[in-house]
Amino acid sequence: MQSYLVSDFLKSARLHGQFKQSIYNLSCQGNRLLSIFSRTDNRKPAMDISGMRHPYHDKNDFFLEDNIEVKEPLDLFNRWFQVVKSDTRTVEPNAMCLSTSTKDGYPTSRFVLLKGYSKDGFIFFTHYTSRKGQQLEENPKAALTFYWEHYSRSVRIEGDVEKLDIEDAEKYFKNRPYQSQIGALCSNQSFPVASRKDMEQIALRLKEKYKEGEVPRPPLWGGYIVKHHTIEFWQGQTDRIHDRIRFRRPKEDEPDGVLTHQGEDGWIYERLYP
Ligand SMILES: Cc1cc2nc3c(=O)[nH]c(=O)nc-3n(C[C@H](O)[C@H](O)[C@H](O)COP(=O)(O)O)c2cc1C
């Protein structure tokens, strides 16, 4: 492993002094790497994973403007999603990374499950009092990112966030499995808890109190909708000249027919450098 090779080299240089000159001659880049490796030497090995690389789509399979079947982002998202969803290799195609930020701009990310989508936006459910919930209260904007590795495809969504109606939360909560309902009810999401045992005991008490079909929705648990104003479709290419097509609403004088193009339903689209 690279890290061991470098640290062995350093050790032997220290012991025998014979490689000192060659260390001085290393390039700046090399010196920086060496100092990183030697710094971590007496703690745990630094992992050099710079060689990890996966082939994506080849040159016969570009994501070109001409083969975008539909130039409306929700419809295109739906087409990509249906393909992934019907492929059993992707266990949770609806898992998406949700990024929110504090009002002073500090970002945080976590995965949530997409539970519905339409031209109005993308829906997920959570605790309103959680960390993400608090951030959305302060700053109701979010980004969602999907990565479907078997297809070398990613979708990035940005938009303003609104709470769903209580009725939507009720309806979805009622349809959740019993265990998930208990899980939501016993969780003070994002707050510290002393032990797993504590949570299990709360869950046990709740199970004694509420039988299947009786679990009430936690009052501060519900849905959000991310009302998209930008959606980007990314397809990885093996030559690393990846395809990126972004849909957004037009500014003045757009589309110009060169960088920006007319899509459907008031959207425009543009290609981005990868
Ligand atoms: C694949 C996956 C799906 C998840 N789905 C949800 C979800 O739909 N809602 C939710 O509240 N947490 C979900 N979680 C847990 C969150 O990632 C996170 O731990 C939790 O919501 C607390 O986040 P916060 O402290 O930033 O608010 C999921 C985690 C994973 C890995």
The ligand as a Tripos MOL2 file, in Angstrom:
@<TRIPOS>MOLECULE
LIG
   31    33     1     0     0
SMALL
NO_CHARGES

@<TRIPOS>ATOM
      1 C1        -31.3050    5.1630    2.9930 C.3       1 LIG1
      2 C2        -31.7850    6.0170    4.1280 C.ar      1 LIG1
      3 C3        -33.0740    6.4820    4.1380 C.ar      1 LIG1
      4 C4        -33.5330    7.2990    5.1700 C.ar      1 LIG1
      5 N1        -34.7970    7.8030    5.1010 N.ar      1 LIG1
      6 C5        -35.2080    8.6870    6.0250 C.ar      1 LIG1
      7 C6        -36.4660    9.3440    5.8900 C.ar      1 LIG1
      8 O1        -37.2150    9.1440    4.9100 O.2       1 LIG1
      9 N2        -36.8280   10.2300    6.8650 N.ar      1 LIG1
     10 C7        -36.0250   10.5130    7.9330 C.ar      1 LIG1
     11 O2        -36.4180   11.3120    8.7750 O.2       1 LIG1
     12 N3        -34.8150    9.9230    8.0730 N.ar      1 LIG1
     13 C8        -34.3890    9.0320    7.1470 C.ar      1 LIG1
     14 N4        -33.1530    8.4410    7.2710 N.ar      1 LIG1
     15 C9        -32.2950    8.8140    8.4170 C.3       1 LIG1
     16 C10       -31.5940   10.1500    8.0860 C.3       1 LIG1
     17 O3        -30.5140    9.9400    7.2040 O.3       1 LIG1
     18 C11       -31.1050   10.8990    9.3320 C.3       1 LIG1
     19 O4        -30.2950   10.0630   10.1210 O.3       1 LIG1
     20 C12       -32.2560   11.4150   10.1920 C.3       1 LIG1
     21 O5        -33.3260   11.8830    9.3980 O.3       1 LIG1
     22 C13       -31.7750   12.5380   11.1060 C.3       1 LIG1
     23 O6        -31.2130   13.5720   10.3090 O.3       1 LIG1
     24 P1        -31.0020   15.0560   10.8890 P.3       1 LIG1
     25 O7        -30.4110   14.8990   12.2750 O.co2     1 LIG1
     26 O8        -30.0410   15.7170    9.9450 O.co2     1 LIG1
     27 O9        -32.3360   15.7320   10.9240 O.co2     1 LIG1
     28 C14       -32.6680    7.6210    6.2490 C.ar      1 LIG1
     29 C15       -31.3600    7.1280    6.2470 C.ar      1 LIG1
     30 C16       -30.9220    6.3480    5.2040 C.ar      1 LIG1
     31 C17       -29.4900    5.8770    5.1880 C.3       1 LIG1
@<TRIPOS>BOND
     1     1     2 1
     2     2     3 ar
     3     2    30 ar
     4     3     4 ar
     5     4     5 ar
     6     4    28 ar
     7     5     6 ar
     8     6     7 ar
     9     6    13 1
    10     7     8 2
    11     7     9 ar
    12     9    10 ar
    13    10    11 2
    14    10    12 ar
    15    12    13 ar
    16    13    14 ar
    17    14    15 1
    18    14    28 ar
    19    15    16 1
    20    16    17 1
    21    16    18 1
    22    18    19 1
    23    18    20 1
    24    20    21 1
    25    20    22 1
    26    22    23 1
    27    23    24 1
    28    24    25 2
    29    24    26 1
    30    24    27 1
    31    28    29 ar
    32    29    30 ar
    33    30    31 1
@<TRIPOS>SUBSTRUCTURE
     1 LIG1         1 GROUP 0 **** ****
